[in-house]
């Protein structure tokens, strides 16, 4: 039965077109949901694992060489509940804010990223976190709401970036040797 379901899902979603999909980008289209994919950009060598949920109506940009773990949620819009609200608990007006995840980021399992958030270069979001505010470059954040855990070694990370040491660039060839995709 699962085989038939997977075949059905493949034919249903095979024409999904992202605004931009980078070279060697990988995403699990059968188990993940991408609303408004025409407003979602995914950079080179970025991996999005299973059961992701991206609401792209306000725009989602993911940089190159990022890793998004399973069960992550990215929201780029919210209902109006505050300014001149006409109904309770909220009205039909949608507030759209772009989410940006810059290069070399790692988003842990079960993370939720709220509308309007920018995650800085080479940052890490700990598993189970809810990100409600911008995250600085080279930081590790976690919790609900996500708060600074520590700063990463900026010099070391920049050296790795300049040398092309992105884990998503690695490919094991037939001789069990690692080679870089570039």
KOLDREN-619265 format. One record per residue (C-alpha): residue in one letter; x negated, y negated, z negated. Coordinates in steps of 0.05 Angstrom, whole numbers, padded with zeros to 5 digits, always signed. Each point is the difference from the previous one (the first is absolute). Example, Ala and Ser with C-alpha at 12.3 -4.5 7.8 and 13.67 -1.06 7.14 Angstrom:
KOLDREN-619265
a-00246+00090-00156
s-00027-00069+00013
//
This chain:
KOLDREN-619265
x+00000+00000+00000
x-00057-00048-00016
x-00028+00011+00070
x+00065-00023+00032
x+00003-00060-00047
x-00071-00020+00018
x+00015+00006+00074
x+00062-00043-00008
x-00039-00053-00039
x-00056+00000+00052
x+00048-00014+00057
x+00038-00051-00041
x-00061-00042-00019
x-00049+00013+00057
x+00013-00068+00032
x-00015-00039-00063
x-00042-00060+00021
x-00043-00038-00049
x-00020-00072+00012
x-00072+00024-00001
x-00030+00069-00014
x-00076+00003-00004
x-00047+00051+00029
x-00004+00064-00041
x+00057-00024-00045
x+00039+00058-00029
x+00069-00001-00032
x+00049+00055-00018
x+00059-00019+00043
x+00044+00061-00015
x-00001-00008-00076
x-00007-00076-00004
x+00050-00056+00014
x-00020-00064+00036
x+00057-00050+00004
x-00010-00053+00053
x-00065+00032+00026
x-00005-00055+00053
x-00021-00047-00058
x-00052+00048-00029
x-00075-00003+00018
x-00048+00057-00018
x-00075-00010+00009
x-00054+00046+00027
x-00017+00063-00040
x+00057-00012-00049
x+00035+00061-00029
x+00071-00001-00028
x+00017+00066-00034
x+00067+00033-00007
x+00066-00027-00027
x-00019-00074+00008
x+00056-00051+00004
x-00015-00066+00035
x+00054-00053+00007
x-00031-00042+00055
x+00056-00051+00010
x-00043-00057-00029
x-00065+00027+00030
x-00052+00049-00025
x-00074-00004+00020
x-00049+00054-00021
x-00073-00011+00016
x-00053+00047+00025
x-00026+00061-00037
x+00054+00000-00054
x+00028+00061-00036
x+00073+00001-00022
x+00016+00059-00044
x+00065+00040+00000
x+00066-00029-00025
x-00020-00074+00007
x+00053-00053+00011
x-00012-00067+00033
x+00057-00051+00000
x-00002-00064+00040
x+00069-00029-00016
x+00046-00009-00059
x+00071-00023-00012
x+00013-00072-00021
x+00018+00001-00074
x-00023-00068-00023
x+00006-00059+00047
x+00072-00022+00013
x+00025+00070-00010
x+00072+00008+00024
x+00015+00070-00027
x-00023+00041-00060
x-00046+00036-00009
x-00028-00025+00067
x+00025-00026+00066
x-00011+00024+00072
x-00057-00049+00014
x-00066+00036+00008
x-00066-00032-00020
x-00056+00027+00044
x-00074-00003-00020
x-00057+00033+00037
x-00043+00052-00036
x-00074+00001+00018
x-00049+00055-00020
x-00069-00021+00022
x-00057+00046+00023
x-00030+00058-00040
x+00056+00006-00051
x+00024+00062-00036
x+00073+00001-00022
x+00012+00056-00050
x+00057+00049-00005
x+00070-00026-00017
x-00020-00073+00006
x+00054-00053+00014
x-00021-00065+00033
x+00050-00056-00004
x+00015-00054+00053
x-00051-00055+00012
x-00060+00035-00031
x-00070-00003+00030
x-00050+00053-00021
x-00072-00022+00007
x-00058+00034+00036
x-00025+00066-00030
x+00050-00001-00056
x+00029+00061-00035
x+00072+00007-00025
x+00005+00053-00054
x+00053+00055+00006
x+00069-00018-00024
x-00012-00075+00001
x+00051-00054+00019
x-00036-00058+00034
x+00039-00065-00008
x-00056-00051+00010
x-00060-00009+00046
x-00061+00044-00014
x-00070-00032+00007
x-00055+00030+00043
x-00042+00056-00030
x+00045+00015-00059
x+00034+00060-00031
x+00071-00012-00026
x+00051+00044-00033
x+00063+00003-00041
x+00070-00030+00002
x-00008-00056+00017
x-00070+00013+00028
x-00055-00035-00038
x-00076-00004+00007
x-00036+00062-00024
x-00070-00018+00025
x-00040-00034+00055
x-00037+00042+00051
x-00074-00011+00019
x+00008-00049+00058
x-00073+00006+00023
x+00003+00076+00004
x+00067+00000+00036
x-00024-00051+00051
x-00062+00042+00013
x+00044+00061+00012
x+00045-00040+00047
x-00059-00026+00040
x-00028+00070+00007
x+00067+00026+00026
x+00012+00047-00059
x+00075+00006+00003
x+00026+00067-00024
x+00054-00001+00053
x-00054-00006+00053
x-00030+00067-00020
x+00014+00060+00044
x-00029+00069-00009
x-00022+00028+00067
x-00003+00073+00021
x-00070+00008-00031
x+00026-00022-00069
x-00038-00065+00007
x+00032-00067-00016
x+00004-00051+00055
x+00031-00069+00001
x+00058-00018+00045
x-00022-00073+00001
//
